[in-house]
Amino acid sequence: MYNKAGSAMVMKSLEAGPSKILEHISINADLINVPTMGTDLNIAYTAAQLNIAPAQPYESGRFLNIASLGTLSCSK
């Protein structure tokens, strides 16, 4: 659902901008056969990211210690 709304919004924004920009994006998408995401008209943004992390109680003082992410602290 968010991809549909987001991709429709960004394509409307690109259509409102300089036509040469959208023209070049469209030519590039045709040349490399870019897959669409969200809507069939979305040729500009073909990836999405979803960030998921466990919730931490505010001011709990707990740490997120995952070696690959570094060490983040909730302390003041």
Backbone atoms as SQL, in Angstrom:
CREATE TABLE atoms (id INTEGER PRIMARY KEY, chain TEXT, resi INTEGER, resn TEXT, atom TEXT, x REAL, y REAL, z REAL);
INSERT INTO atoms VALUES
  (1, 'A', 1, 'MET', 'N', 0.820, -1.184, 0.000),
  (2, 'A', 1, 'MET', 'CA', 0.000, 0.000, 0.000),
  (3, 'A', 1, 'MET', 'C', 0.871, 1.257, 0.000),
  (4, 'A', 2, 'TYR', 'N', 1.886, 1.324, 0.863),
  (5, 'A', 2, 'TYR', 'CA', 2.735, 2.511, 0.925),
  (6, 'A', 2, 'TYR', 'C', 3.516, 2.689, -0.375),
  (7, 'A', 3, 'ASN', 'N', 3.955, 1.574, -0.963),
  (8, 'A', 3, 'ASN', 'CA', 4.675, 1.676, -2.230),
  (9, 'A', 3, 'ASN', 'C', 3.799, 2.251, -3.327),
  (10, 'A', 4, 'LYS', 'N', 2.515, 1.881, -3.342),
  (11, 'A', 4, 'LYS', 'CA', 1.621, 2.430, -4.361),
  (12, 'A', 4, 'LYS', 'C', 1.447, 3.926, -4.174),
  (13, 'A', 5, 'ALA', 'N', 1.195, 4.353, -2.956),
  (14, 'A', 5, 'ALA', 'CA', 0.994, 5.785, -2.701),
  (15, 'A', 5, 'ALA', 'C', 2.285, 6.562, -2.938),
  (16, 'A', 6, 'GLY', 'N', 3.377, 6.040, -2.442),
  (17, 'A', 6, 'GLY', 'CA', 4.657, 6.726, -2.591),
  (18, 'A', 6, 'GLY', 'C', 5.106, 6.819, -4.033),
  (19, 'A', 7, 'SER', 'N', 4.969, 5.730, -4.781),
  (20, 'A', 7, 'SER', 'CA', 5.421, 5.754, -6.170),
  (21, 'A', 7, 'SER', 'C', 4.530, 6.652, -7.018),
  (22, 'A', 8, 'ALA', 'N', 3.238, 6.687, -6.734),
  (23, 'A', 8, 'ALA', 'CA', 2.347, 7.591, -7.470),
  (24, 'A', 8, 'ALA', 'C', 2.722, 9.046, -7.184),
  (25, 'A', 9, 'MET', 'N', 3.052, 9.329, -5.925),
  (26, 'A', 9, 'MET', 'CA', 3.407, 10.695, -5.539),
  (27, 'A', 9, 'MET', 'C', 4.703, 11.157, -6.208),
  (28, 'A', 10, 'VAL', 'N', 5.729, 10.317, -6.201),
  (29, 'A', 10, 'VAL', 'CA', 7.002, 10.741, -6.792),
  (30, 'A', 10, 'VAL', 'C', 6.894, 10.879, -8.306),
  (31, 'A', 11, 'MET', 'N', 6.097, 10.047, -8.943),
  (32, 'A', 11, 'MET', 'CA', 5.941, 10.192, -10.387),
  (33, 'A', 11, 'MET', 'C', 5.183, 11.469, -10.723),
  (34, 'A', 12, 'LYS', 'N', 4.181, 11.839, -9.927),
  (35, 'A', 12, 'LYS', 'CA', 3.478, 13.115, -10.132),
  (36, 'A', 12, 'LYS', 'C', 4.444, 14.275, -9.936),
  (37, 'A', 13, 'SER', 'N', 5.336, 14.153, -8.960),
  (38, 'A', 13, 'SER', 'CA', 6.334, 15.200, -8.729),
  (39, 'A', 13, 'SER', 'C', 7.276, 15.329, -9.916),
  (40, 'A', 14, 'LEU', 'N', 7.718, 14.204, -10.457),
  (41, 'A', 14, 'LEU', 'CA', 8.600, 14.247, -11.623),
  (42, 'A', 14, 'LEU', 'C', 7.892, 14.824, -12.845),
  (43, 'A', 15, 'GLU', 'N', 6.610, 14.509, -12.991),
  (44, 'A', 15, 'GLU', 'CA', 5.839, 15.046, -14.110),
  (45, 'A', 15, 'GLU', 'C', 5.675, 16.562, -13.995),
  (46, 'A', 16, 'ALA', 'N', 5.647, 17.072, -12.769),
  (47, 'A', 16, 'ALA', 'CA', 5.489, 18.514, -12.552),
  (48, 'A', 16, 'ALA', 'C', 6.801, 19.264, -12.779),
  (49, 'A', 17, 'GLY', 'N', 7.910, 18.564, -12.758),
  (50, 'A', 17, 'GLY', 'CA', 9.220, 19.191, -12.930),
  (51, 'A', 17, 'GLY', 'C', 9.584, 19.354, -14.388),
  (52, 'A', 18, 'PRO', 'N', 10.850, 19.676, -14.642),
  (53, 'A', 18, 'PRO', 'CA', 11.311, 19.833, -16.023),
  (54, 'A', 18, 'PRO', 'C', 11.117, 18.545, -16.828),
  (55, 'A', 19, 'SER', 'N', 10.528, 18.662, -17.999),
  (56, 'A', 19, 'SER', 'CA', 10.193, 17.482, -18.802),
  (57, 'A', 19, 'SER', 'C', 11.427, 16.704, -19.249),
  (58, 'A', 20, 'LYS', 'N', 12.552, 17.367, -19.404),
  (59, 'A', 20, 'LYS', 'CA', 13.783, 16.684, -19.849),
  (60, 'A', 20, 'LYS', 'C', 14.243, 15.649, -18.824),
  (61, 'A', 21, 'ILE', 'N', 14.042, 15.936, -17.552),
  (62, 'A', 21, 'ILE', 'CA', 14.466, 14.982, -16.510),
  (63, 'A', 21, 'ILE', 'C', 13.686, 13.689, -16.640),
  (64, 'A', 22, 'LEU', 'N', 12.370, 13.789, -16.702),
  (65, 'A', 22, 'LEU', 'CA', 11.539, 12.587, -16.832),
  (66, 'A', 22, 'LEU', 'C', 11.795, 11.889, -18.159),
  (67, 'A', 23, 'GLU', 'N', 12.058, 12.653, -19.204),
  (68, 'A', 23, 'GLU', 'CA', 12.365, 12.067, -20.505),
  (69, 'A', 23, 'GLU', 'C', 13.628, 11.211, -20.435),
  (70, 'A', 24, 'HIS', 'N', 14.675, 11.718, -19.784),
  (71, 'A', 24, 'HIS', 'CA', 15.922, 10.951, -19.657),
  (72, 'A', 24, 'HIS', 'C', 15.739, 9.716, -18.775),
  (73, 'A', 25, 'ILE', 'N', 14.971, 9.853, -17.699),
  (74, 'A', 25, 'ILE', 'CA', 14.694, 8.704, -16.836),
  (75, 'A', 25, 'ILE', 'C', 13.926, 7.641, -17.621),
  (76, 'A', 26, 'SER', 'N', 12.962, 8.070, -18.411),
  (77, 'A', 26, 'SER', 'CA', 12.160, 7.141, -19.203),
  (78, 'A', 26, 'SER', 'C', 13.007, 6.416, -20.252),
  (79, 'A', 27, 'ILE', 'N', 13.881, 7.143, -20.939),
  (80, 'A', 27, 'ILE', 'CA', 14.771, 6.527, -21.931),
  (81, 'A', 27, 'ILE', 'C', 15.669, 5.496, -21.266),
  (82, 'A', 28, 'ASN', 'N', 16.235, 5.849, -20.113),
  (83, 'A', 28, 'ASN', 'CA', 17.105, 4.926, -19.385),
  (84, 'A', 28, 'ASN', 'C', 16.336, 3.678, -18.943),
  (85, 'A', 29, 'ALA', 'N', 15.124, 3.866, -18.427),
  (86, 'A', 29, 'ALA', 'CA', 14.311, 2.726, -17.982),
  (87, 'A', 29, 'ALA', 'C', 14.007, 1.788, -19.144),
  (88, 'A', 30, 'ASP', 'N', 13.730, 2.348, -20.325),
  (89, 'A', 30, 'ASP', 'CA', 13.466, 1.519, -21.507),
  (90, 'A', 30, 'ASP', 'C', 14.708, 0.756, -21.956),
  (91, 'A', 31, 'LEU', 'N', 15.844, 1.427, -21.913),
  (92, 'A', 31, 'LEU', 'CA', 17.083, 0.791, -22.383),
  (93, 'A', 31, 'LEU', 'C', 17.515, -0.386, -21.516),
  (94, 'A', 32, 'ILE', 'N', 17.367, -0.241, -20.201),
  (95, 'A', 32, 'ILE', 'CA', 17.841, -1.307, -19.314),
  (96, 'A', 32, 'ILE', 'C', 16.707, -2.175, -18.773),
  (97, 'A', 33, 'ASN', 'N', 15.481, -1.962, -19.288),
  (98, 'A', 33, 'ASN', 'CA', 14.324, -2.773, -18.916),
  (99, 'A', 33, 'ASN', 'C', 14.095, -2.782, -17.404),
  (100, 'A', 34, 'VAL', 'N', 13.938, -1.589, -16.833),
  (101, 'A', 34, 'VAL', 'CA', 13.769, -1.410, -15.389),
  (102, 'A', 34, 'VAL', 'C', 12.404, -1.946, -14.947),
  (103, 'A', 35, 'PRO', 'N', 12.364, -2.793, -13.917),
  (104, 'A', 35, 'PRO', 'CA', 11.071, -3.238, -13.392),
  (105, 'A', 35, 'PRO', 'C', 10.412, -2.114, -12.598),
  (106, 'A', 36, 'THR', 'N', 9.095, -2.081, -12.572),
  (107, 'A', 36, 'THR', 'CA', 8.386, -1.055, -11.816),
  (108, 'A', 36, 'THR', 'C', 8.073, -1.561, -10.416),
  (109, 'A', 37, 'MET', 'N', 7.835, -0.625, -9.506),
  (110, 'A', 37, 'MET', 'CA', 7.482, -0.986, -8.135),
  (111, 'A', 37, 'MET', 'C', 6.358, -0.076, -7.667),
  (112, 'A', 38, 'GLY', 'N', 5.361, -0.653, -7.029),
  (113, 'A', 38, 'GLY', 'CA', 4.239, 0.129, -6.522),
  (114, 'A', 38, 'GLY', 'C', 3.158, 0.311, -7.562),
  (115, 'A', 39, 'THR', 'N', 3.483, 1.020, -8.644),
  (116, 'A', 39, 'THR', 'CA', 2.557, 1.195, -9.759),
  (117, 'A', 39, 'THR', 'C', 3.316, 0.922, -11.054),
  (118, 'A', 40, 'ASP', 'N', 2.587, 0.642, -12.108),
  (119, 'A', 40, 'ASP', 'CA', 3.224, 0.374, -13.400),
  (120, 'A', 40, 'ASP', 'C', 3.878, 1.618, -13.987),
  (121, 'A', 41, 'LEU', 'N', 3.507, 2.790, -13.503),
  (122, 'A', 41, 'LEU', 'CA', 4.056, 4.039, -14.026),
  (123, 'A', 41, 'LEU', 'C', 5.356, 4.441, -13.343),
  (124, 'A', 42, 'ASN', 'N', 5.722, 3.780, -12.271),
  (125, 'A', 42, 'ASN', 'CA', 6.915, 4.150, -11.511),
  (126, 'A', 42, 'ASN', 'C', 8.170, 3.609, -12.187),
  (127, 'A', 43, 'ILE', 'N', 8.820, 4.454, -12.958),
  (128, 'A', 43, 'ILE', 'CA', 10.055, 4.052, -13.638),
  (129, 'A', 43, 'ILE', 'C', 11.287, 4.653, -12.979),
  (130, 'A', 44, 'ALA', 'N', 11.071, 5.520, -11.990),
  (131, 'A', 44, 'ALA', 'CA', 12.189, 6.252, -11.392),
  (132, 'A', 44, 'ALA', 'C', 12.701, 5.627, -10.104),
  (133, 'A', 45, 'TYR', 'N', 11.822, 5.139, -9.261),
  (134, 'A', 45, 'TYR', 'CA', 12.219, 4.596, -7.957),
  (135, 'A', 45, 'TYR', 'C', 11.836, 3.127, -7.914),
  (136, 'A', 46, 'THR', 'N', 12.820, 2.274, -8.090),
  (137, 'A', 46, 'THR', 'CA', 12.531, 0.847, -8.246),
  (138, 'A', 46, 'THR', 'C', 12.981, 0.004, -7.064),
  (139, 'A', 47, 'ALA', 'N', 13.173, 0.628, -5.923),
  (140, 'A', 47, 'ALA', 'CA', 13.563, -0.114, -4.722),
  (141, 'A', 47, 'ALA', 'C', 12.850, 0.493, -3.519),
  (142, 'A', 48, 'ALA', 'N', 12.692, -0.293, -2.485),
  (143, 'A', 48, 'ALA', 'CA', 12.089, 0.178, -1.243),
  (144, 'A', 48, 'ALA', 'C', 12.873, -0.397, -0.084),
  (145, 'A', 49, 'GLN', 'N', 12.774, 0.262, 1.043),
  (146, 'A', 49, 'GLN', 'CA', 13.498, -0.191, 2.229),
  (147, 'A', 49, 'GLN', 'C', 12.533, -0.209, 3.401),
  (148, 'A', 50, 'LEU', 'N', 12.583, -1.256, 4.194),
  (149, 'A', 50, 'LEU', 'CA', 11.769, -1.381, 5.387),
  (150, 'A', 50, 'LEU', 'C', 12.708, -1.602, 6.559),
  (151, 'A', 51, 'ASN', 'N', 12.677, -0.696, 7.517),
  (152, 'A', 51, 'ASN', 'CA', 13.537, -0.813, 8.695),
  (153, 'A', 51, 'ASN', 'C', 12.716, -1.352, 9.859),
  (154, 'A', 52, 'ILE', 'N', 13.187, -2.449, 10.428),
  (155, 'A', 52, 'ILE', 'CA', 12.488, -3.071, 11.550),
  (156, 'A', 52, 'ILE', 'C', 13.469, -3.235, 12.702),
  (157, 'A', 53, 'ALA', 'N', 13.089, -2.744, 13.872),
  (158, 'A', 53, 'ALA', 'CA', 13.915, -2.902, 15.070),
  (159, 'A', 53, 'ALA', 'C', 12.985, -3.073, 16.258),
  (160, 'A', 54, 'PRO', 'N', 13.411, -3.821, 17.257),
  (161, 'A', 54, 'PRO', 'CA', 12.564, -3.973, 18.436),
  (162, 'A', 54, 'PRO', 'C', 12.425, -2.652, 19.179),
  (163, 'A', 55, 'ALA', 'N', 11.266, -2.439, 19.763),
  (164, 'A', 55, 'ALA', 'CA', 11.024, -1.207, 20.514),
  (165, 'A', 55, 'ALA', 'C', 11.774, -1.237, 21.838),
  (166, 'A', 56, 'GLN', 'N', 12.261, -0.090, 22.239),
  (167, 'A', 56, 'GLN', 'CA', 12.930, 0.069, 23.531),
  (168, 'A', 56, 'GLN', 'C', 12.116, 1.061, 24.356),
  (169, 'A', 57, 'PRO', 'N', 11.832, 0.734, 25.623),
  (170, 'A', 57, 'PRO', 'CA', 11.133, 1.709, 26.462),
  (171, 'A', 57, 'PRO', 'C', 11.961, 2.986, 26.598),
  (172, 'A', 58, 'TYR', 'N', 11.315, 4.144, 26.531),
  (173, 'A', 58, 'TYR', 'CA', 11.995, 5.428, 26.629),
  (174, 'A', 58, 'TYR', 'C', 12.720, 5.532, 27.971),
  (175, 'A', 59, 'GLU', 'N', 13.951, 5.962, 27.933),
  (176, 'A', 59, 'GLU', 'CA', 14.827, 6.126, 29.106),
  (177, 'A', 59, 'GLU', 'C', 15.034, 4.824, 29.874),
  (178, 'A', 60, 'SER', 'N', 15.006, 3.699, 29.180),
  (179, 'A', 60, 'SER', 'CA', 15.194, 2.411, 29.849),
  (180, 'A', 60, 'SER', 'C', 16.665, 2.154, 30.149),
  (181, 'A', 61, 'GLY', 'N', 17.558, 2.873, 29.433),
  (182, 'A', 61, 'GLY', 'CA', 18.981, 2.648, 29.639),
  (183, 'A', 61, 'GLY', 'C', 19.481, 1.385, 28.953),
  (184, 'A', 62, 'ARG', 'N', 18.637, 0.726, 28.186),
  (185, 'A', 62, 'ARG', 'CA', 19.037, -0.496, 27.494),
  (186, 'A', 62, 'ARG', 'C', 19.906, -0.135, 26.291),
  (187, 'A', 63, 'PHE', 'N', 20.734, -1.071, 25.880),
  (188, 'A', 63, 'PHE', 'CA', 21.639, -0.861, 24.766),
  (189, 'A', 63, 'PHE', 'C', 21.280, -1.776, 23.612),
  (190, 'A', 64, 'LEU', 'N', 21.533, -1.305, 22.418),
  (191, 'A', 64, 'LEU', 'CA', 21.401, -2.128, 21.231),
  (192, 'A', 64, 'LEU', 'C', 22.817, -2.506, 20.840),
  (193, 'A', 65, 'ASN', 'N', 23.263, -3.683, 21.238),
  (194, 'A', 65, 'ASN', 'CA', 24.628, -4.120, 20.985),
  (195, 'A', 65, 'ASN', 'C', 24.642, -5.227, 19.939),
  (196, 'A', 66, 'ILE', 'N', 24.757, -4.815, 18.715),
  (197, 'A', 66, 'ILE', 'CA', 24.885, -5.756, 17.602),
  (198, 'A', 66, 'ILE', 'C', 26.168, -5.385, 16.891),
  (199, 'A', 67, 'ALA', 'N', 27.117, -6.291, 16.865),
  (200, 'A', 67, 'ALA', 'CA', 28.467, -5.994, 16.361),
  (201, 'A', 67, 'ALA', 'C', 28.435, -5.387, 14.945),
  (202, 'A', 68, 'SER', 'N', 27.585, -5.900, 14.087),
  (203, 'A', 68, 'SER', 'CA', 27.559, -5.406, 12.711),
  (204, 'A', 68, 'SER', 'C', 27.001, -3.993, 12.596),
  (205, 'A', 69, 'LEU', 'N', 26.269, -3.534, 13.633),
  (206, 'A', 69, 'LEU', 'CA', 25.678, -2.209, 13.605),
  (207, 'A', 69, 'LEU', 'C', 26.439, -1.203, 14.461),
  (208, 'A', 70, 'GLY', 'N', 27.433, -1.655, 15.193),
  (209, 'A', 70, 'GLY', 'CA', 28.092, -0.768, 16.145),
  (210, 'A', 70, 'GLY', 'C', 27.337, -0.822, 17.473),
  (211, 'A', 71, 'THR', 'N', 27.605, 0.093, 18.349),
  (212, 'A', 71, 'THR', 'CA', 26.950, 0.136, 19.644),
  (213, 'A', 71, 'THR', 'C', 26.191, 1.445, 19.789),
  (214, 'A', 72, 'LEU', 'N', 24.899, 1.351, 20.023),
  (215, 'A', 72, 'LEU', 'CA', 24.055, 2.519, 20.218),
  (216, 'A', 72, 'LEU', 'C', 23.582, 2.521, 21.655),
  (217, 'A', 73, 'SER', 'N', 23.469, 3.694, 22.237),
  (218, 'A', 73, 'SER', 'CA', 23.068, 3.810, 23.622),
  (219, 'A', 73, 'SER', 'C', 21.805, 4.643, 23.743),
  (220, 'A', 74, 'CYS', 'N', 20.959, 4.294, 24.692),
  (221, 'A', 74, 'CYS', 'CA', 19.761, 5.074, 24.985),
  (222, 'A', 74, 'CYS', 'C', 20.008, 6.008, 26.161),
  (223, 'A', 75, 'SER', 'N', 21.226, 5.995, 26.714),
  (224, 'A', 75, 'SER', 'CA', 21.491, 6.811, 27.893),
  (225, 'A', 75, 'SER', 'C', 21.649, 8.276, 27.497),
  (226, 'A', 76, 'LYS', 'N', 21.516, 9.155, 28.479),
  (227, 'A', 76, 'LYS', 'CA', 21.595, 10.607, 28.249),
  (228, 'A', 76, 'LYS', 'C', 23.009, 11.077, 28.114);
